[in-house]
Amino acid sequence: MAAGRNDRQVRAIAEEVERLAGLAGRKPLREEGWSSGEWVALDYGDVIVHVFNEEYREYYDLEHLWAAAEVYRP
């Protein structure tokens, strides 16, 4: 997860994630949130990248949600 201070920063962070993933030969299976720039989600199948604006990150508090999840170790 990452956060930006405004919609431009959120989009710029998500664009850089896509660029770097593309260099590694990865393309997202699904993308959401580009139009609003409040929360961009990039789904790579085995990894999901969430880029929030600070207000949305605080509201959704995914760190707290994931802290309660079971750990899977193959």
N, C-alpha and C positions, 0 to 999 in steps of 0.2 A: 504494500500500500504506500501511496505517496500523496502529498497534498500540495496544492498551489493556493496562492492568495486571491486569484481571480480566474475568470474563465479562460483568459489568454494563457496564463501559466499552466492551468490544468491541461489544455490542449497541447501546449508545447512539450510538457512532460510526457504525455501519451504519445505524441509524434516521435519523440526520441526513443521511447521504449520500442515502438514499431520499427524504427530505423535500425536499432541495434539487434532486435530479434530477426529482422530481415537479413542482416549480415550473417547471422547464424543459420540462415535458411528456414526460418520459422515465419509463418503467417498466421494471424489470428483466425480461428474458426468462426468467431462471432465478435462483433463490436457494438457497443451501445453508448449513448450519451454525448456524441460529438456535437450535436446541435445546441444543447444547452451549455455545455462546458462546466456543469456543476459536479458531474460525476461521470467519468469515462471508464468503462469496463472493457478489457481486452481478454478474450477467452482463447487460450492456446491449447485447450484440452487438458493437459496435465498441470497447467499453471494458469491462474486468473489474476490479472493485474487490475487493481482498482486505483484510479487517480481521482481524488476528491478535491473540491475547494474546502478550505478549513472548516467552514460552518457545517457542511454535510458530513465531513469526517467526524467531527465531534458529535453530531446528531446520531449517526448510525453506529458509531463506536464498534467497528468490526473487530478491533483488537480484543475487546472484552468478549465478544461472541466466540471468536476462535479460541480464546484461552480456555473455554469450557468444553471444547471438542476433544474427542478421544484422539490419541496419537496413534498413527498407523506406521508400523515399521515392517517392511517386507522381509 
